[in-house]
Amino acid sequence: MVQTVANGIEAIAAIRKHRPDIAILDYNMPGANGLEVLLEARRWAPETRFLMLTGSMQAQMLAQLVEAGIHGVMLKDGSEAEVVDAVRQVRDGKKVISDSARRMLAAAGETAALTDRELAVVQAIARGHSNISAAALLGISAKTVDTHRTNVMRKLGAHSTASLLLSAVRAGLLDPDSLR
């Protein structure tokens, strides 16, 4: 049986109801993202194997999926044959991480790790927030935002906001498509 759903909440419900052999998810779904679906659906269908097939992903999100025990990750840059092969391998009990996803993980490993708060500040900056508006959004002071921005710039070797954002995108910390 094959079923298509419109969002993460429907995915969790369908996996709970049908307990499929394999669930192919996108990371960016309305309602619940791919990681949330994986963690929740696994409670109801522990035998289901999960393959994340996604067009865009930040390196830290990819690392979280791997840490959570995802069975496979494919970025949508793979050929149809590669995707079909990955589905078969995951179904057969193997772990699959595409070459492009491996490169992203390796690049993230080379980049100094950002704290969750530092990443939130970078995302706020990328969305055009000033220190004051980012502070209001995150519930911290503008001085704390500035401290986080300075720390991130040091970690990424950036000397301006533009180079900070470019470095964050290159390191897989920001997905330009998700900032729209």
N, C-alpha and C positions, 0 to 999 in steps of 0.2 A: 504494500500500500504506500502510495505517495500522497503527501498532503502539503499544501502551500498555505502559509498564514501571512497576515498583514503586519504583525508587530510582535514584540517580545512577549507580551502577556499571553497572546494567543499561542505562541510557540510553547510556553510553559504548560498551558492547559492541554495542548495537543500531545505533547510528550508524556504528560501525566496520564492521559486517557489511553493512548495507543502503545506506549512503551516501545518505540521503534528500535530496530537494530542500530540505526545510525540517524543522527540529526545533523543536517547541514544548516549552519547559521551564518548570518552576517553580523558583524560587530555592531554596526550602526543601525539599530532598529528603534522605532518609536516604542514607548512604553517601558521597555527594559532592554539594556544593551546585551550583546552576546555573552559577556562574562556573567552578568546577572542571570541570564537564562541558563547558562551552564550550571552555575552553582545551585539554583533553585530546582531545575529539572532533574538534576542528578539525585536529589533527595527522593524523588518519586519514581525514577527509572534508572536505578544504579547500573543496570546492564547496558544501557544505551551508550553508544560511542558518539563523540561529538567532533565534527569538522567545522572549523571556522573558515568561511570563504568570504573574503572582504576586499573591497577596493581601496580602502584607506585605513591606516592604523598608525597610532603612535607607538614608538618602540617600548615605552613603559607599559602600555596596554598589552602589547604582545608578550612582554615578560610576565605580566600578571596572568595571562591565559596559560602560559607554559607552567608557571608555578601552581596554578589551580588544577593542573592535570589534564588540559585539553589533549585530545587524541591526535588532532591534526590542525594545521594552519596553512592556508593557501591564500596568497594575495591574488587578486583578479588579473594579474599580469601573466599568469600561466596560460598555456594553451589548453584547448578543450581536452586533448588527450591526457595532459598532465593532471587536470582536475579529475577526470574519470579514474585515472590510475590512483590518485590520492584517496578517492572515495573507496575504491576496492581495497586498498591497503589498510585504511582505517577500519573498514568493515571486517577485515581479516585479522584484526588485533594488533596491527602495527601502529607505531607513532610516525607521523609525517609532518615535517616542517619544510615548506618550500624553500628553494635556494634564496629567493628574494627576502623571505621572512628571516632566514638565517643571517643574511647580510645585515638586515636591520637590527637584529639582536646583537650582532658583533659590533656594529657601529655604536649602539647604545652602551655597550660594555666599555667602549673606549671613552665615552663621554662621562664626565663626573656626574654622579647621581644627584638628582634634584629631590628635595623633600616635596611632600604633597603640597605644602603651602607655597613653596617656590614655584612649583608648576602652576598652581592656581594664579599666582601673580603674573607669570609669563602669559598665561591664557587671557587674563584681563587686559594686559598691555596689548596683546595681539588684537583684541576686540576694540581697541582705541580708547580704553579707559585711562584717565590721568591717575596719578597717585591718590588723589583725593577721592575720585569716584571708585577706583579699585578698592580703596580702604573701606568705603561704605558698602560696597558689594560683598566684600569678604569679612566684614565685621572686625576689622583691625584698624590700627591708626595709619595715617599717611606716612609717618616716619618708619613704621614697620614695613610697609610696602616698599619704601625706598631702600631699606636695609636688605630686603629679599631681592629686589632688583639688582642691587650692587653685588650681592653674593652670587646671583645667577650669572651676571656679566663676567665676574671673575672666573667662575667655573667653566664658562663657555669661551673665555678669551675674547669677549666682545667689548667694543669701546664706544658703542652708540646703540640707541634703541633699534635702529635698522639692522645693525650687525647682530644684535642680540636675537632678534626675530628670525633672521636668516640662519643663524647658527642653530636655533631651536628647531627650525623646520628641517635642516640638514641632519640633525641628530635624531629626528623622528619624534621629538617632543611635542611638536605642533602639527596638526593636520590642517593645511590651508582651507580645504573644502568644508571642514566643520566650523569654521569661523564666520561663515556667511550668515 
